[in-house]
Amino acid sequence: MTDENALIRERNRGHLAKQVMDNAVYQDVWAKFDANLLATITDGKTPDDRVLEARRGLIILRQIKRQIEKEFQTGLMATAELESTDSS
């Protein structure tokens, strides 16, 4: 039962992650932050310290996005596992 409870929690977290990823506000804000950081990095007039700061920000931003996507994928796997045990 503990394994099933863990799978249910993972499935629920996956659903929440999907809701975040599908949210229009999240998508708009994400795109703006990403674009602003990239613009700062690629602008030849940006001082080196600002470019370095923007690179770090972009790395962190993309790590966060990957983690949210990972939660979603884990939720999908948990859902599949729960469905396979239900049909057994």
N, C-alpha and C positions, 0 to 999 in steps of 0.2 A: 504493500500500500504506500510506503514511503516513496518508492520509485514513481508510482503513479502520481502522487502529489507533486513531486518535483517536476514531472512532465507537464502537469496541468499548470504549474507556475510558469514554466518556460513557454508554454503555449500562450498563456495570458500576456506575458511580457512581449512575445512576438506580435500579438495583436496590437498592443500599445505602440510598439515600434513602428508597425505598419501605419497606424493612424498618424503618427508624427511625420513619417516620410511622405504620406499622401496629403498632408495639410498644406493648403495653398500659401498660408502665411509663412510657414517654415520654409517652403521651397523658394519663395520670393526673397526672404531675408538671407537664406543660404546663398542664393545666386548673387545677391548684392555684395555680401561679405567676400565671397570668393573672387568676384570681379574686381572689387576694390583692392584686395591684396595683390592680385595678379597685375593690376595696373601700376601699383606702387613698385612692384618688383621689376617690371619691364620698362618703366619710365627711366630713360637715360639720365634724367636730371635729379633723380632721387639720391640723396646722400647714402653712402654705404651702410651706415648704422641703421637707417630706416629700411633699407632693402633687407638687411639681416633680420630685423624685427618682423617685417612682413613675411619673410620666408618661414620664420618660426611660427607665426600666426597661422599661415596656410597649412603647415604641417599639422599643427594642433587641430585646426578646423577639420581637416580631412581624416585625422585619427578619430575624432568624435563621430563623423559621418560613418566611417567604417564600423565603429562599435555599434551604432544604431542598426546598421544593416546586418551585422552579425547577430544581434538580438532577434531580428526578424527571421533570419535563416534558422537560428536555433529553435524558434517557435514553430517554424514549418516542420522541422525534423521531429519535434516533440509531438506535433499534431499527427504526423504520419505514424509515429510509434504508438500513440494512443489509439488511433484507428485500427492499426494492425492487431493490437491486443484485444480490442473490442470485437473484432471479427473472428478471433480464434476460439 
